[in-house]
Amino acid sequence: MIAAILPVGVVLGWFIHHAAFQMRSYINENMVDILDLKRQVLTEHAEEIHGYGTMLTANPMLRAEMSEFLKDSGHASAPMTSSAMATLQSESWGQIHHIFLTDGQGQVLLSPPHDDEATAHLGENLGMLREYQRALHEPLLTDLFSFREQHHLHQLSLTPVSANGEGVIVIEICNDFMVQTLLEKFEHGAERTIAIFNEEGRNLDPSQPDLAPEVVEDIRRNDLKQTGLVVEAEDHQGRTVVQAYRYHPGDPWILMVEADRRELYTPVRRLIIGGMGGVLLIGMVVVFVALRLSRIIARPILNAIEQLESGSVRVKSTLRQVADSSRLISDDSH
């Protein structure tokens, strides 16, 4: 009986294991898909902010005024440009930090303040940025890095005033807003978080831990364009967590979603427990049915055997009586 049940148990066990593996893979892929959606949101947001610089330079009057101002900043003024930049900065505050104008060497010559003059960037120099010389001739977005405010990271939108290398319109993209946008409408459990890091592993949220250098190296070493990277690790609280990373060369950020392993794989655990219970139940049913069938089939056979044994006893008794009678007759004849 056990030999008959064993193959069924093996097949069902393999099926449960395979289904659990598929479910776990689906959960991991779902985490990476979430990061893909968030990456698209971040990219579209950065491109939208990047378009503000193009909007300013597309205005012929503003462009002419900026060119004149950059040629002779000691005597020329740029009231229309200052007003346009101040209005844009005020209306978009929260999505951007500041907007300012630099000359061909990266010196900030025009910077509308926010609230007070101390919030302006006048006199600072962006010429040390590795992207700056290229930005004098073509618009681009920089990587994430510390820019004056050392406690958080910035991404800069750089738009050339003209193709002649006269100067650049610089927009500080507010990464706090990006973090909030990333978390917005993110369906997650109590033990699930999502984060953005720069390419060196620094967390955009300064209150949260950075990535370890070996983790950053592992992320860069793996090709995450198609599959992402899903690993199990121990967080700073000592819990076992599942971390999914998304990094695409050319992006200034690394995205990560982290979930408590027990919470994340609860459906898998339920499937395994339910499957094992199902296998046990099926085994019990098979044993019960087999016992019932054995009793139903065996009873007539046992009755027949008993009848045969009874008949055999009667035949033997009869033969014994016949043999005894034969001896008596033989004795009488003598």
C-alpha positions in Angstrom: 0.0 0.0 0.0 2.8 2.4 0.9 4.6 1.6 -2.3 1.4 2.6 -4.2 1.0 5.9 -2.3 4.7 6.9 -2.5 4.7 7.8 -6.3 1.6 9.9 -5.9 3.1 11.7 -2.9 6.4 12.4 -4.9 4.4 13.8 -7.9 2.3 16.0 -5.7 5.3 17.2 -3.7 7.2 18.1 -6.9 4.1 20.0 -8.1 3.9 22.0 -4.9 7.6 22.8 -5.0 7.4 23.9 -8.6 4.3 26.1 -7.9 6.0 27.7 -4.9 9.1 28.4 -7.0 7.0 30.0 -9.7 5.0 32.1 -7.2 8.3 33.3 -5.5 9.7 34.2 -8.9 6.5 36.1 -9.7 6.7 38.0 -6.4 10.4 39.0 -7.2 9.5 40.0 -10.7 6.6 42.1 -9.3 9.1 44.0 -7.1 11.3 44.8 -10.1 8.2 45.8 -12.1 7.3 48.3 -9.4 10.8 49.8 -9.7 10.4 50.0 -13.5 7.2 52.0 -13.0 8.9 54.3 -10.5 11.9 54.7 -12.8 9.5 55.9 -15.5 7.9 58.4 -13.1 11.2 59.8 -12.1 12.5 60.0 -15.6 9.4 61.8 -16.8 9.5 64.2 -13.9 13.2 65.1 -14.5 12.5 65.6 -18.2 9.6 67.9 -17.4 11.8 70.0 -15.2 14.5 69.9 -17.8 12.0 71.4 -20.2 11.8 74.6 -18.2 15.2 75.7 -19.3 14.4 75.1 -22.9 11.2 77.1 -22.5 13.2 80.1 -21.3 15.8 79.9 -24.0 13.1 79.5 -26.7 11.8 83.0 -26.0 13.8 85.3 -28.4 13.5 88.4 -26.2 14.8 86.5 -23.1 17.6 84.8 -25.1 18.7 88.1 -26.6 18.7 89.8 -23.1 20.6 86.9 -21.6 23.2 87.0 -24.3 23.7 90.8 -23.8 23.9 90.4 -20.1 26.5 87.6 -20.3 28.6 89.6 -22.7 28.8 92.6 -20.3 27.5 91.6 -16.9 29.2 94.6 -15.3 27.0 97.1 -17.1 24.1 95.2 -18.7 21.0 94.1 -16.8 18.5 91.4 -17.4 15.2 92.5 -15.8 12.9 90.3 -17.9 15.1 87.2 -17.4 15.3 87.8 -13.6 11.5 88.2 -13.5 10.9 85.1 -15.6 13.3 83.0 -13.5 11.9 84.3 -10.2 8.3 83.5 -11.3 9.2 80.1 -12.5 11.1 79.4 -9.3 8.3 80.6 -7.1 5.5 78.7 -9.0 7.5 75.5 -9.1 9.0 75.7 -5.6 9.0 72.2 -4.1 9.7 70.6 -7.4 12.8 72.7 -8.0 15.1 74.3 -5.4 16.6 77.2 -7.4 17.1 78.4 -10.9 20.1 80.6 -11.9 22.3 81.7 -14.9 26.0 81.0 -15.2 28.6 82.4 -17.7 30.9 80.5 -19.9 33.3 79.7 -17.0 30.5 78.5 -14.7 30.3 81.6 -12.5 26.7 82.3 -11.2 25.7 85.8 -12.4 22.0 85.7 -11.9 20.1 83.9 -9.1 16.7 84.9 -7.8 16.6 84.4 -4.1 13.9 82.4 -2.3 12.6 84.2 0.9 15.9 86.1 1.4 19.2 86.9 -0.4 21.0 84.2 1.5 19.2 81.6 -0.4 20.6 82.7 -3.8 23.6 81.2 -5.5 25.3 84.4 -6.6 29.1 84.1 -6.8 29.3 80.3 -6.8 31.1 78.5 -9.6 29.9 75.4 -11.4 32.8 75.2 -13.8 34.3 72.3 -11.8 31.4 70.0 -12.9 32.5 67.4 -15.4 29.4 68.0 -17.4 29.7 71.8 -17.5 31.7 72.2 -20.7 29.4 70.0 -22.6 26.4 71.8 -21.2 27.6 75.0 -22.8 26.6 73.5 -26.2 23.9 71.0 -25.4 21.2 70.5 -22.8 21.7 67.7 -20.3 20.8 66.4 -16.8 23.7 65.7 -14.4 24.1 62.9 -12.0 23.1 63.2 -8.4 25.7 64.9 -6.2 26.1 67.4 -3.3 25.8 71.0 -4.4 26.5 73.4 -1.6 23.8 71.9 0.7 25.9 69.0 1.9 23.1 67.2 3.7 21.2 66.2 0.6 21.8 65.4 -3.1 20.8 67.4 -6.2 20.3 66.7 -9.9 20.9 69.6 -12.1 19.2 70.5 -15.4 21.7 72.4 -17.6 20.5 74.2 -20.7 22.8 76.3 -22.8 21.7 79.9 -23.6 22.9 79.4 -27.1 25.2 77.1 -29.1 28.0 79.7 -28.7 29.0 78.7 -25.2 27.9 82.0 -23.7 26.3 80.5 -20.5 24.0 78.0 -19.0 20.6 78.1 -17.3 20.8 75.8 -14.3 17.8 74.3 -12.4 18.2 72.5 -9.2 15.8 69.6 -9.2 14.3 69.0 -5.7 15.0 65.4 -4.8 12.8 65.6 -1.7 9.9 65.9 -4.1 11.2 63.0 -6.1 11.4 60.8 -3.1 7.8 61.8 -2.2 6.7 61.1 -5.8 8.4 57.7 -5.6 6.6 56.7 -2.5 3.2 58.1 -3.6 0.6 55.5 -4.5 3.1 52.7 -3.7 1.1 49.8 -2.5 3.2 48.3 0.2 2.8 46.5 3.5 3.9 47.7 6.9 7.3 46.2 6.4 8.0 47.4 2.9 10.0 50.5 1.8 11.4 52.0 -1.4 14.4 54.2 -1.7 16.6 56.1 -4.3 20.4 56.1 -4.2 23.0 57.9 -6.4 25.5 55.8 -8.3 27.9 55.9 -5.3 25.2 54.4 -3.1 24.3 57.5 -1.1 20.6 57.6 -0.1 18.7 60.7 -1.2 16.9 60.5 2.2 19.7 61.6 4.6 17.9 60.0 7.5 18.2 56.5 5.9 21.4 54.4 5.5 23.5 54.4 2.4 24.4 51.3 0.4 27.5 49.4 1.3 30.3 49.7 -1.4 30.3 46.0 -2.1 26.5 46.1 -2.7 27.0 49.0 -5.2 29.8 47.1 -6.9 27.5 44.0 -7.2 24.8 46.1 -8.7 27.1 47.7 -11.3 28.6 44.3 -12.1 25.2 42.7 -12.9 23.3 43.6 -16.0 20.0 44.9 -14.4 18.4 46.3 -17.6 16.2 43.3 -18.1 15.9 41.4 -14.8 16.9 43.6 -12.0 18.7 42.2 -9.0 16.8 40.5 -6.1 18.8 39.4 -3.0 18.2 38.4 0.6 20.0 40.3 3.2 20.0 41.4 6.9 18.9 45.0 7.6 20.2 47.3 10.3 17.5 45.9 12.7 18.6 42.3 12.2 15.6 41.2 10.1 16.0 39.1 7.0 14.7 41.2 4.1 14.4 40.8 0.4 15.8 43.7 -1.6 15.1 44.3 -5.3 17.4 46.8 -7.2 17.0 48.5 -10.5 19.8 50.2 -12.2 20.1 51.3 -15.8 23.4 52.7 -17.1 22.7 56.3 -18.0 20.3 56.8 -15.1 21.7 58.9 -12.2 20.1 56.7 -9.6 19.7 53.2 -8.2 16.2 52.3 -7.1 15.6 49.8 -4.4 12.5 48.2 -2.8 12.9 46.3 0.4 10.4 44.0 2.1 10.3 41.8 5.2 11.0 38.2 3.9 8.3 36.7 6.1 5.7 39.2 5.0 6.7 39.0 1.3 6.7 35.3 1.0 3.6 34.6 3.1 1.6 33.4 0.0 4.5 31.0 -0.8 4.5 29.7 2.8 0.7 29.3 2.7 0.9 27.4 -0.6 3.5 25.0 0.8 1.7 24.4 4.1 -1.6 24.0 2.3 -0.1 21.7 -0.3 1.5 19.5 2.3 -1.8 19.4 4.2 -3.5 18.5 1.0 -1.0 15.7 0.3 -1.4 14.4 3.8 -5.2 14.5 3.5 -5.1 12.7 0.1 -2.8 10.1 1.6 -5.2 9.5 4.5 -8.1 9.2 2.1 -6.2 6.8 -0.1 -5.3 4.6 3.0 -8.9 4.7 4.2 -10.3 3.8 0.8 -7.7 1.0 0.4 -8.6 -0.4 3.8 -12.3 -0.3 3.0 -11.8 -1.9 -0.3 -9.5 -4.6 1.2 -12.2 -5.4 3.7 -14.9 -5.5 1.1 -12.9 -7.7 -1.2 -11.3 -9.9 1.4 -14.5 -10.8 3.3 -16.0 -13.1 0.6 -12.7 -14.6 0.0 -12.2 -15.4 3.7 -15.8 -16.8 3.8 -15.0 -19.0 0.9 -11.8 -20.2 2.5 -13.6 -20.9 5.7 -16.2 -22.9 3.8 -13.5 -24.8 2.0 -11.8 -25.5 5.2 -15.0 -26.7 6.8 -15.8 -28.9 3.8 -12.3 -30.3 4.0 -12.8 -31.2 7.6 -16.1 -32.9 6.8 -14.5 -34.8 3.9 -11.7 -35.9 6.1 -14.1 -37.0 8.8 -16.1 -39.0 6.3 -13.0 -40.6 4.9 -11.9 -41.5 8.4 -15.2 -43.1 9.1 -15.0 -45.1 5.9 -11.6 -46.3 6.7 -12.7 -47.4 10.2 -15.6 -49.3 8.7 -13.3 -51.0 6.2 -11.0 -52.2 9.1 -14.0 -53.6 11.0 -15.2 -55.5 8.0 -11.8 -56.8 7.4 -11.4 -58.0 11.0 -14.8 -59.7 10.9 -13.9 -61.7 7.7 -10.9 -63.2 9.5 
